[in-house]
Each structure stands twice: as structure tokens, then as C-alpha cells.
Amino acid sequence: MRFLALALIFLQSLWGYTYNELLIDAQSRIYPKLLMLEEGIAARHKDKPVVFTVVYAPEDEFVAERIVEKIETYYDHSLGGIPFEADMATFDEVDLELHSDAFYILKGDVEDIRKTVEYALQKKITVFVYDYKDLKEGALFALTIEQTTVIYLNRAILQKAGVLFAPSLYSIVRFVDAE
């Protein structure tokens, strides 16, 4: 029995981080809607789609694919009458040639997350994270499921990000200062 328990622990470490399916489902539904509350996003995307990119470590490719499939199923390439696409990229693929309006960052090395967030801040790309703890790396939004669903907005990064949101968003989020 002990051997079986050790084998399961070892196998789990080979597959990396375990994701909460309920949390992924909630984030996949809510994050794109939060992005659409960014002021001016509709005006900037009359002729081209809003691009929402899931950023992941190579070992989480399957999780990223599932998230993209969920988003495409929920929104069918349109959100609020605006063309909308879900895409995915590894941390190494985040560079100047990647066009995106938002990043949904899954688990990864702290350095990879920091590098991606710094790039996003330079390009004024909204950053959502899977794990609330990654707000301290400079991400803007996190969503958790506690007693209820809670959307966190990183107040310390909001000014640095240079993006504004519809005033109604500020009344539904819980502000944190994580920098």
C-alpha cells in the first residue's frame, strides 16, 4: 500500500501542477467578459478580433488546449457582437510578434510569469492568472472560488497597466495591493 501511495505521488510530480476543473471552468467563462469591460476595446476591434491568449508551460499544453476549447464553446468566436478568438502560447512564444489583447497565465516558473507580465505591461495587455498567488508577480486579475466567486483586481498594477475599465467593474471586484 505504501508503495502504491509513493508511486502515485511520483507520477503526479511527473505531470506537474494539478488544476482545479471547477476553477478553470469559472475563469474560462468570466475572464473574457472582464476583458470586454476594458474601455475602448470595441472601438479598437471593429475590423479585427479581440485575441485572448492562454500562456502556459510546455507540460500544461493539454490544460491550455482544454481552456481554449471551453472558451470557443462558450463564446463561439464572438463576445458582445465583437469578433473574439482564443489562442495559446508557451511562455517562450511570448514575444514582439505575438498579438494579443489579454493573457490568461497558467502555472509556471516565477521568472517566466514575471517576464510575461513585464511584457504585457509594456504592451498594455491585460493579464489574468490561474493562481491568486501570482498577483504578486504583477498580474492584474485573479478569480477564486471561496464561499462565493471572488474576482481580485491588483490595485498596485492597475495604474502601471495603463488600461481603464467600465466603472461597473470596480464595484464587483475585491481590490488587493499585491506587487
VEXTIMI-445903 format. One line per 5 residues: number of its first residue (from 1); their letters; for each residue x negated, y, z of C-alpha. Coordinates in steps of 0.02 Angstrom, whole numbers, padded with zeros to 5 digits. Layout:
N
NUM) A) X,Y,Z | ...
***
This chain:
179
1) MRFLA) 00000,00000,00000 | -00142,00119,00042 | -00223,00080,-00124 | -00062,00124,-00216 | -00049,00290,-00125
6) LALIF) -00230,00334,-00165 | -00206,00284,-00346 | -00054,00398,-00362 | -00146,00544,-00283 | -00293,00518,-00401
11) LQSLW) -00180,00506,-00555 | -00088,00664,-00507 | -00254,00758,-00497 | -00295,00699,-00673 | -00135,00777,-00740
16) GYTYN) -00164,00940,-00650 | -00036,01051,-00568 | 00141,00988,-00540 | 00277,01108,-00596 | 00449,01130,-00519
21) ELLID) 00576,01095,-00657 | 00713,01199,-00574 | 00595,01349,-00561 | 00539,01331,-00741 | 00720,01325,-00797
26) AQSRI) 00765,01483,-00699 | 00611,01577,-00760 | 00643,01524,-00940 | 00817,01597,-00931 | 00781,01756,-00833
31) YPKLL) 00609,01816,-00891 | 00663,01853,-01071 | 00812,01951,-01006 | 00699,02053,-00892 | 00587,02091,-01040
36) MLEEG) 00736,02159,-01135 | 00762,02286,-00994 | 00598,02369,-01043 | 00638,02543,-01104 | 00617,02568,-01291
41) IAARH) 00593,02385,-01335 | 00745,02380,-01451 | 00685,02535,-01546 | 00512,02461,-01570 | 00582,02298,-01638
46) KDKPV) 00710,02344,-01770 | 00614,02255,-01908 | 00510,02130,-01811 | 00548,02006,-01672 | 00507,02026,-01489
51) VFTVV) 00373,01896,-01452 | 00368,01809,-01282 | 00209,01705,-01262 | 00184,01565,-01137 | -00001,01565,-01087
56) YAPED) -00069,01401,-01020 | -00221,01295,-00981 | -00251,01153,-01105 | -00194,01021,-00981 | -00024,01108,-00970
61) EFVAE) 00015,01106,-01156 | 00164,00989,-01132 | 00238,01106,-01000 | 00215,01257,-01114 | 00299,01164,-01258
66) RIVEK) 00448,01122,-01146 | 00464,01304,-01092 | 00461,01366,-01272 | 00593,01236,-01319 | 00703,01291,-01172
71) IETYY) 00689,01475,-01220 | 00729,01438,-01402 | 00879,01334,-01349 | 00944,01467,-01229 | 00922,01615,-01346
76) DHSLG) 00922,01543,-01523 | 00794,01672,-01587 | 00900,01822,-01536 | 00922,01915,-01374 | 01046,02057,-01362
81) GIPFE) 01054,02066,-01551 | 00865,02087,-01566 | 00760,01954,-01654 | 00666,01855,-01522 | 00529,01723,-01533
86) ADMAT) 00447,01615,-01402 | 00268,01566,-01435 | 00125,01486,-01339 | -00062,01513,-01324 | -00201,01444,-01216
91) FDEVD) -00299,01564,-01107 | -00440,01555,-01236 | -00322,01608,-01376 | -00276,01772,-01292 | -00372,01898,-01395
96) LELHS) -00350,02050,-01506 | -00267,01950,-01645 | -00128,01885,-01533 | 00030,01989,-01550 | 00146,01976,-01401
101) DAFYI) 00265,02086,-01303 | 00258,01981,-01145 | 00155,01843,-01067 | 00226,01706,-00956 | 00069,01640,-00871
106) LKGDV) 00070,01463,-00805 | -00057,01397,-00679 | -00240,01415,-00722 | -00410,01463,-00658 | -00409,01629,-00566
111) EDIRK) -00535,01700,-00690 | -00426,01650,-00839 | -00274,01730,-00759 | -00369,01890,-00717 | -00441,01903,-00893
116) TVEYA) -00268,01880,-00970 | -00188,02007,-00854 | -00326,02134,-00887 | -00299,02113,-01075 | -00111,02133,-01051
121) LQKKI) -00133,02292,-00950 | -00242,02367,-01087 | -00113,02323,-01220 | 00039,02368,-01111 | 00104,02190,-01116
126) TVFVY) 00225,02140,-00978 | 00159,01992,-00876 | 00268,01862,-00790 | 00192,01721,-00688 | 00249,01548,-00638
131) DYKDL) 00173,01558,-00464 | 00215,01703,-00348 | 00036,01697,-00280 | -00029,01753,-00450 | 00046,01926,-00424
136) KEGAL) -00113,01968,-00330 | -00209,01943,-00493 | -00116,02091,-00568 | 00041,02014,-00644 | 00198,02119,-00645
141) FALTI) 00340,01994,-00614 | 00367,01831,-00522 | 00527,01737,-00486 | 00552,01617,-00343 | 00695,01514,-00279
146) EQTTV) 00714,01535,-00091 | 00886,01547,-00010 | 00932,01633,-00174 | 00839,01676,-00332 | 00718,01819,-00297
151) IYLNR) 00634,01924,-00431 | 00474,02008,-00371 | 00404,02165,-00453 | 00224,02212,-00415 | 00238,02397,-00374
156) AILQK) 00048,02418,-00371 | 00036,02362,-00553 | 00192,02448,-00618 | 00105,02615,-00644 | -00051,02534,-00716
161) AGVLF) 00054,02434,-00838 | 00122,02592,-00916 | 00293,02518,-00951 | 00461,02579,-00891 | 00617,02477,-00865
166) APSLY) 00802,02515,-00860 | 00847,02590,-00690 | 00966,02445,-00655 | 00816,02327,-00645 | 00741,02421,-00499
171) SIVRF) 00898,02390,-00396 | 00890,02199,-00415 | 00705,02165,-00386 | 00608,02148,-00225 | 00455,02258,-00230
176) VDAE) 00286,02193,-00171 | 00117,02276,-00167 | 00001,02138,-00224 | -00161,02194,-00303
***
